[in-house]
Structure formats: C-alpha cells, structure tokens
Amino acid sequence: MVNIKKGSNNFYVGDKEEDPLAIIKFSYKVSDIIVVDSTFVSDELRGQNVGKLLIQRVVDLAREENKKIIPHCSFVKAVFDKTKDYEDVVYI
C-alpha cells in the first residue's frame, strides 16, 4: 500500500515533499473551487494506480470541504471523464 501524505496544496508519496516519488498539485481558485494543476508519478511507481490514488485523495478533500474541482491536468481530466463517481465534485 502506498503512503500518501498531505503537503502544502498537494498530496505526495515519498520521504520529502520537495522530492516526491509521486505528487498531485492543486490550488484554491476561490473559496469553493480546487484547481488540480499537475500530477507526476515516477517510473518506479508507474503501473500501480498511484496517480488514481492521488486523484482520489483530492476528491475526498473536495467532498470533505464541500468544494468542486477544476481538472486542469490532462491526466486528471481523463480520469474524471471515465469515472461517474466523481461527477458530484466536477465544476461545470
């Protein structure tokens, strides 16, 4: 199991937020919208669904804080387009 940690406007995998093995970065556009800017997964973690696990953490955060998500990252947008369970958090 991958240990996902909360950083400063990101979730990451690894010992250091500054040098992660995987990371999803986001920002708050306004008080009720989270913008997912980018996702990175290192070669050693690819193929283990780490990117999707990072997305799930942001989705959980949005639901907990009653916010919507704008997926600027192409990977996140592709996952959102295929995942009906995320429709409640997508900003339209």
C-alpha distances in whole Angstrom, upper triangle without the diagonal:
4,7,9,13,16,19,22,22,19,15,14,11,13,15,18,19,21,20,16,14,14,16,17,21,23,26,29,32,33,32,31,29,26,27,23,25,22,19,18,15,16,17,14,11,14,13,10,11,10,13,13,10,13,16,14,14,18,19,18,20,23,23,23,25,27,27,27,26,28,25,27,24,25,22,21,25,24,21,23,26,24,22,25,22,23,26,27,25,27,30,33
4,6,10,13,15,19,19,16,12,10,7,9,12,14,15,18,16,13,11,10,12,14,17,20,23,26,29,31,30,29,27,23,24,20,22,19,16,15,12,13,15,12,9,12,13,9,10,7,11,12,9,10,13,13,12,15,17,16,18,21,22,21,24,26,25,25,23,25,23,24,22,23,19,19,22,22,19,21,24,23,21,24,22,21,25,26,24,25,28,31
4,6,10,13,16,17,14,10,8,6,8,10,12,13,16,15,12,11,11,12,14,16,19,22,24,27,29,28,27,26,22,23,20,21,19,16,15,14,15,17,15,12,15,16,13,13,10,13,13,10,10,14,13,11,15,17,16,16,20,21,20,22,24,24,25,23,25,23,25,22,24,21,20,24,24,21,23,26,25,23,25,23,22,26,26,24,25,28,31
4,7,10,13,13,10,6,6,5,8,10,11,11,14,14,10,10,9,9,10,13,15,18,20,23,25,24,23,22,19,19,16,18,16,13,13,12,14,17,15,13,15,16,13,12,9,11,12,8,7,11,11,8,11,14,13,13,16,18,17,19,21,21,21,19,21,20,21,19,21,18,17,21,21,19,20,23,23,21,23,21,20,23,23,21,22,25,28
4,6,10,11,9,6,5,6,8,9,10,9,12,13,10,11,10,9,11,12,14,16,19,22,24,23,22,21,18,19,16,18,16,14,14,14,16,19,18,15,18,20,17,16,12,13,15,11,10,13,13,10,12,15,13,13,16,18,17,18,21,20,21,20,21,20,22,20,22,20,19,22,23,21,22,26,25,23,26,23,21,25,24,21,23,25,28
4,7,8,6,5,7,9,11,12,11,9,12,14,12,14,12,10,10,10,11,13,15,19,20,19,19,18,15,16,14,16,15,14,15,16,18,21,21,18,20,22,20,18,15,15,16,13,10,13,13,9,10,13,12,10,14,16,14,15,18,17,19,17,19,19,20,19,22,20,18,21,23,21,21,25,25,23,25,23,20,23,23,19,21,23,26
4,6,5,6,7,10,11,11,9,6,10,12,11,13,12,9,10,9,10,12,14,18,19,19,19,18,15,15,14,15,14,14,14,16,18,21,21,19,21,23,21,20,16,16,17,15,12,14,15,12,12,15,15,13,15,18,17,17,20,18,20,18,19,19,19,18,22,20,19,22,24,22,23,26,27,25,27,25,22,25,24,21,22,23,27
4,5,8,10,13,14,14,12,8,10,13,13,16,14,11,11,9,9,9,12,15,17,16,17,16,13,14,13,13,14,15,16,18,20,23,24,22,23,26,24,22,19,18,19,18,14,16,17,14,13,16,16,13,15,18,17,16,19,17,19,17,18,18,18,18,21,21,19,22,24,23,23,27,28,26,28,26,23,25,24,21,22,22,26
4,7,10,14,16,17,14,11,12,15,14,16,14,10,9,6,5,6,8,12,14,14,14,13,10,10,10,10,11,12,14,17,19,23,24,21,22,25,23,21,18,16,17,16,12,13,15,12,10,13,14,11,12,16,15,14,16,14,15,13,14,14,15,15,18,18,16,18,21,20,20,23,25,23,25,23,20,22,21,17,18,18,22
4,6,10,13,14,12,9,11,13,11,13,10,7,5,4,6,8,11,14,17,17,17,15,11,11,9,10,10,10,11,13,16,19,20,18,19,21,19,17,14,13,14,13,9,10,12,10,8,12,13,11,13,16,16,15,18,16,16,14,15,14,14,13,17,16,14,17,19,18,18,22,23,21,23,22,19,21,21,17,18,19,22
4,7,10,12,11,9,12,12,10,11,8,6,6,7,9,12,14,17,19,19,19,17,13,13,11,12,11,10,11,12,14,18,18,15,16,18,16,15,11,11,12,10,7,9,10,7,8,11,12,10,13,16,15,16,18,17,17,15,16,15,16,15,17,15,14,17,19,17,18,21,22,20,22,20,18,21,21,18,19,20,24
4,7,9,8,7,9,9,6,7,5,4,6,9,11,14,17,21,23,23,22,20,17,16,13,14,12,10,9,9,11,15,14,12,14,16,15,14,10,10,12,10,7,11,12,10,11,14,15,14,17,19,19,19,22,20,21,18,19,17,18,16,18,16,15,19,20,18,19,23,23,22,24,23,20,24,24,21,22,23,27
4,7,8,8,11,9,6,5,5,6,9,12,15,18,21,24,27,26,26,24,20,20,17,17,14,12,10,9,10,13,12,10,12,15,13,12,9,10,13,10,9,13,14,12,14,17,17,17,19,21,21,22,25,24,24,21,22,20,21,18,20,17,17,21,21,19,21,24,24,23,26,24,22,26,26,23,24,26,30
4,6,7,9,7,5,5,7,9,12,14,18,21,24,27,29,29,29,27,23,23,20,19,17,14,12,11,10,13,12,11,14,17,15,15,12,14,16,14,13,16,17,15,17,20,20,20,23,25,24,25,28,27,27,25,26,23,24,21,23,20,20,24,25,23,25,28,28,27,30,28,26,30,30,27,28,30,33
4,7,9,8,7,8,11,12,15,17,20,22,25,28,30,30,30,29,25,25,22,22,19,17,15,14,14,16,15,14,18,20,18,19,16,17,20,17,16,19,20,18,20,23,22,22,25,27,26,27,30,29,29,27,28,26,26,24,26,24,24,27,28,26,28,31,31,30,33,31,29,32,32,30,31,32,36
4,5,5,6,9,10,11,14,14,17,19,23,26,28,28,28,27,23,23,20,20,18,16,14,14,14,17,16,16,19,22,20,20,17,18,20,18,16,19,21,18,19,23,22,21,24,26,25,26,29,27,28,26,26,25,25,22,25,23,23,27,28,26,28,31,31,30,33,31,29,32,32,29,30,31,34
4,6,5,9,9,8,11,11,14,16,19,22,24,24,25,23,20,19,17,16,15,14,12,13,14,17,17,16,18,21,20,20,16,16,19,17,14,17,18,16,16,20,20,18,21,24,23,23,26,24,25,22,23,21,21,19,22,21,20,24,25,24,25,28,29,28,31,29,26,29,29,26,26,27,31
4,6,10,11,10,12,12,15,17,20,23,25,26,27,25,21,20,18,16,15,14,13,14,14,17,18,17,19,23,22,22,18,18,21,19,16,19,21,19,19,23,23,21,24,27,26,25,28,26,27,24,24,23,22,20,23,21,21,25,26,25,27,30,31,30,33,31,29,31,31,28,28,29,32
4,7,9,9,13,13,17,19,22,25,28,28,29,27,23,22,19,17,15,14,11,12,11,14,14,14,16,20,19,20,16,16,20,19,16,19,21,19,20,23,24,23,25,28,27,27,30,28,28,25,25,23,22,20,22,21,21,25,26,25,27,30,30,29,33,31,29,32,32,29,29,30,33
4,5,6,10,11,15,18,21,24,27,27,27,25,21,20,17,16,13,11,9,9,8,12,12,11,13,17,16,16,12,13,16,15,12,16,18,16,17,20,21,20,22,25,25,25,28,26,26,23,23,21,20,18,20,18,18,22,23,22,24,27,27,26,29,28,26,29,29,26,26,28,31
4,7,11,13,17,20,23,26,29,29,29,26,23,21,18,17,14,11,8,6,5,9,8,7,10,13,12,13,10,11,14,13,12,15,17,16,17,20,21,21,23,26,26,27,29,27,27,24,24,21,21,18,19,17,18,21,21,20,23,25,25,25,28,27,25,28,29,26,27,28,31
4,7,10,14,17,20,23,26,26,26,23,19,18,14,14,11,8,5,4,6,9,10,8,9,12,11,11,7,8,11,10,8,11,14,13,14,17,18,18,20,22,23,23,25,24,23,20,20,17,18,14,16,13,14,18,18,17,19,22,22,21,24,23,21,25,25,23,23,25,28
4,6,10,13,17,19,22,23,22,19,16,14,11,11,8,6,5,7,9,13,13,11,12,15,14,13,9,8,11,10,7,10,12,11,11,14,16,15,17,20,20,20,22,20,20,17,17,15,15,12,15,13,12,16,17,16,17,21,21,20,23,22,20,23,23,20,20,22,25
4,7,10,14,16,19,19,19,16,12,11,7,8,6,4,6,9,12,15,16,14,14,16,15,13,10,8,10,10,6,7,10,9,8,12,13,13,14,17,18,18,19,17,16,13,13,11,12,9,12,11,9,13,15,13,14,18,19,18,21,19,17,19,20,17,17,18,21
4,7,11,13,16,17,17,14,10,9,6,6,5,6,9,12,15,18,19,17,17,20,19,17,14,12,13,13,10,10,13,11,9,13,15,13,14,17,18,17,19,16,15,12,12,11,10,9,13,12,11,14,16,16,16,19,21,20,22,21,18,20,20,17,16,17,20
4,7,9,12,13,13,10,7,5,4,5,7,9,12,15,18,22,23,21,21,22,22,19,16,14,15,15,11,10,13,11,8,11,13,11,11,15,16,14,16,13,12,9,10,9,9,10,13,13,11,13,16,16,15,18,20,19,21,20,17,18,18,14,14,14,17
4,6,9,10,11,8,6,5,7,7,10,13,16,19,22,25,27,24,24,26,25,23,20,18,18,18,15,14,16,14,11,13,15,12,12,15,16,14,15,12,12,10,10,11,11,12,16,17,14,16,19,19,18,21,23,22,23,22,18,20,19,15,15,14,17
4,6,7,8,6,5,6,9,10,14,16,19,22,25,29,30,27,27,29,28,25,23,20,20,20,17,16,17,15,12,14,15,12,11,14,15,12,13,10,10,9,10,12,12,14,18,19,16,17,21,20,19,21,24,23,23,22,18,19,18,14,14,13,16
4,7,8,6,6,6,10,11,15,18,21,24,27,31,32,30,29,31,30,27,25,22,22,23,19,18,19,18,14,16,18,15,13,16,17,14,14,11,10,10,9,12,12,15,18,19,17,17,21,21,19,21,24,23,24,23,19,19,18,15,14,12,14
4,6,5,8,9,13,15,18,21,24,27,30,34,35,32,32,34,33,30,28,25,25,25,22,20,21,20,16,17,18,15,13,16,16,13,13,10,10,11,11,15,15,18,21,23,20,20,23,23,21,23,26,25,25,24,20,20,18,15,15,12,15
4,6,8,11,14,17,20,22,25,28,31,35,36,33,33,34,33,30,28,25,25,24,21,20,20,19,15,16,16,13,11,14,14,10,10,8,10,11,13,16,17,20,23,24,21,21,25,24,21,24,27,25,25,23,20,19,17,14,15,13,16
4,7,10,13,16,19,21,25,27,31,34,35,32,31,32,31,28,26,24,22,22,20,18,18,17,13,13,14,12,9,11,12,8,7,5,6,9,11,14,16,19,21,22,19,19,22,21,18,21,24,22,21,19,16,16,13,11,12,10,13
4,6,10,12,16,18,21,24,28,31,32,29,28,29,28,25,23,21,20,20,18,15,16,15,12,12,14,11,8,11,13,10,9,5,5,6,7,10,12,15,18,19,15,15,19,18,16,18,21,19,19,18,14,14,13,9,9,8,11
4,6,9,12,14,18,20,24,27,28,25,25,26,25,22,20,17,17,17,14,12,13,12,9,10,12,9,7,11,12,10,10,7,6,5,6,8,10,12,15,16,13,13,17,16,14,17,19,18,19,17,14,14,13,10,10,9,13
4,6,9,12,16,19,22,25,27,24,23,25,24,21,19,16,16,17,14,12,14,14,10,11,14,12,10,14,16,14,14,10,9,6,5,6,7,9,12,13,11,11,15,15,13,16,19,18,19,18,15,15,15,11,10,9,12
4,6,8,12,15,18,21,23,20,20,21,21,18,16,12,13,14,11,9,12,12,8,10,13,12,11,15,16,15,16,12,11,7,6,5,6,6,10,10,8,9,13,12,12,14,17,16,18,17,14,15,16,12,11,11,14
4,7,11,14,17,20,22,20,19,21,21,19,17,13,15,16,13,11,15,14,12,14,17,15,15,18,20,19,19,16,14,11,9,7,5,5,9,10,9,11,14,14,14,16,19,19,21,21,17,18,19,16,14,14,17
4,7,10,13,16,18,17,16,18,18,16,14,11,13,14,11,10,14,14,12,14,17,16,16,20,21,21,21,18,17,13,11,9,7,5,8,8,8,11,13,13,14,16,18,18,21,21,18,20,21,17,16,17,19
4,7,10,13,15,13,12,14,14,12,10,7,10,11,8,9,12,12,11,14,16,16,17,20,21,21,22,19,18,14,14,11,10,7,9,7,8,11,12,12,14,16,17,17,20,20,17,20,21,18,17,19,21
4,7,10,12,10,10,13,13,12,9,7,11,12,10,11,15,14,14,17,19,19,20,23,24,24,25,23,22,18,17,14,14,10,11,10,11,14,15,14,17,19,19,20,23,23,20,23,24,21,21,22,25
4,7,8,6,6,9,10,10,7,6,10,11,10,12,15,15,15,18,20,20,21,24,25,26,27,25,24,20,20,17,17,13,14,11,13,16,16,15,18,20,20,20,23,23,21,24,26,23,23,25,27
4,5,6,6,10,11,12,10,10,14,14,13,16,18,18,19,21,23,23,25,27,28,29,31,29,27,24,24,21,20,16,17,14,16,20,19,18,21,23,23,23,27,26,25,28,29,27,26,28,31
4,5,5,9,10,12,11,12,15,16,16,18,20,21,22,24,26,26,28,30,31,32,34,32,30,27,26,23,22,19,18,16,18,21,20,19,23,24,24,24,28,28,27,30,31,29,29,31,33
4,6,9,9,12,11,12,15,15,16,18,20,20,22,24,25,26,28,30,31,32,34,32,31,28,28,25,25,21,21,18,20,23,22,21,24,26,25,25,29,28,27,31,32,30,30,32,35
4,6,6,8,7,9,12,12,12,15,16,17,19,21,22,23,25,26,27,29,30,29,28,25,25,22,22,19,19,16,17,20,19,18,21,23,22,22,25,25,24,27,29,27,27,29,32
4,5,7,7,8,11,12,13,14,16,17,19,21,22,23,25,27,28,29,30,29,27,24,24,20,21,17,17,13,15,18,17,15,19,21,19,20,24,23,22,26,28,26,25,28,30
4,6,8,9,10,12,13,15,16,18,20,21,22,24,25,27,28,30,31,29,28,25,25,21,22,18,17,14,16,18,16,15,18,20,18,18,22,22,21,25,27,25,25,28,30
4,5,8,9,9,12,13,14,16,18,19,20,22,24,24,26,28,29,28,27,24,25,21,23,19,19,15,16,19,17,15,18,20,18,18,21,20,20,24,26,24,25,28,30
4,5,5,6,9,10,11,13,15,15,16,19,20,21,23,25,25,24,23,20,21,18,20,16,16,12,13,16,14,11,14,17,15,14,18,17,17,20,22,20,21,24,26
4,5,5,6,9,10,11,13,14,15,17,19,20,21,23,24,23,22,19,20,17,18,15,16,12,12,16,15,13,15,18,17,16,19,18,17,21,22,20,21,23,26
4,5,5,6,9,10,11,12,14,16,17,19,20,21,22,21,19,16,17,14,15,12,12,8,9,12,12,10,12,15,14,14,17,16,15,18,20,18,18,20,23
4,5,5,6,9,10,10,12,14,15,16,18,20,20,19,18,15,16,13,15,13,13,9,8,11,11,8,10,13,12,11,14,13,12,15,17,15,16,19,21
4,5,5,6,9,10,10,12,14,15,16,18,20,19,18,16,17,15,17,15,16,13,11,14,14,11,13,16,15,13,16,14,13,17,18,16,17,20,23
4,5,5,7,9,10,11,13,14,15,17,18,17,16,14,15,13,15,13,14,11,10,13,14,11,13,16,16,14,17,15,14,17,18,15,16,18,22
4,5,5,6,9,10,11,12,14,15,16,14,13,11,12,10,12,11,12,10,7,10,11,8,9,13,13,11,14,12,10,13,14,12,12,15,18
4,5,5,6,9,10,10,12,14,15,14,13,12,14,13,16,14,16,13,10,13,14,10,10,14,13,11,13,10,9,13,13,11,13,16,19
4,5,5,6,9,10,10,12,14,13,13,12,15,14,16,15,17,15,12,15,16,13,13,17,17,15,16,14,12,15,15,12,14,17,20
4,5,5,6,9,10,10,12,10,10,9,11,11,13,13,15,14,10,13,15,13,12,16,16,14,16,13,11,14,13,10,11,14,17
4,5,5,6,9,10,10,9,9,8,11,11,14,14,16,14,11,12,14,12,10,14,14,12,12,10,7,10,9,7,9,12,15
4,5,5,6,9,10,10,11,11,14,15,18,17,19,18,14,16,18,15,14,17,17,14,15,11,10,13,11,9,12,15,18
4,5,5,6,8,8,10,10,13,14,17,17,20,18,15,17,19,17,15,19,20,17,17,15,12,15,13,10,13,14,18
4,6,5,6,5,6,7,11,12,15,16,19,18,14,15,18,16,14,17,18,16,16,13,10,12,10,7,10,11,15
4,5,5,6,8,10,14,15,18,19,21,20,16,17,20,17,15,18,19,15,15,12,10,11,9,7,11,12,16
4,6,8,11,12,16,18,21,21,24,23,19,21,23,20,18,21,22,19,18,15,14,15,12,11,14,16,19
4,6,9,11,15,17,20,21,24,23,19,20,23,21,19,22,23,20,20,17,15,16,13,11,14,14,18
4,7,10,14,16,19,21,23,23,19,20,22,20,18,20,22,19,18,15,13,13,10,8,12,12,15
4,7,10,13,16,18,20,20,16,17,20,18,15,18,20,18,17,15,12,12,10,7,9,9,12
4,7,10,13,15,17,17,14,13,17,16,12,15,17,15,15,13,10,10,8,5,5,5,9
4,6,9,11,13,14,10,10,14,13,10,13,15,14,14,13,10,10,9,6,5,5,9
4,6,9,11,12,9,8,12,13,10,12,15,15,15,15,12,11,12,9,6,6,8
4,5,7,9,6,5,9,10,8,10,13,13,15,15,11,12,13,10,8,9,11
4,6,9,7,7,10,12,11,13,16,16,18,19,15,16,17,14,11,11,13
4,6,5,6,9,10,11,12,15,15,18,18,15,16,18,15,13,14,16
4,5,5,6,9,10,10,13,14,17,18,15,16,19,17,14,15,16
4,5,5,6,9,10,11,12,16,16,14,16,18,16,14,16,18
4,5,5,6,9,10,10,13,14,11,13,15,13,11,13,15
4,5,5,6,9,10,12,14,11,12,14,12,10,11,12
4,5,5,7,9,12,14,12,13,16,15,12,15,15
4,5,5,6,10,11,9,11,14,13,11,15,16
4,5,5,7,9,6,8,11,10,8,11,12
4,6,8,10,9,9,12,12,10,12,12
4,6,9,9,10,13,14,12,15,16
4,5,6,8,11,11,11,14,15
4,5,5,9,10,10,14,14
4,6,7,9,10,14,15
4,5,6,7,10,12
4,6,5,9,10
4,6,8,10
4,6,9
4,6
4
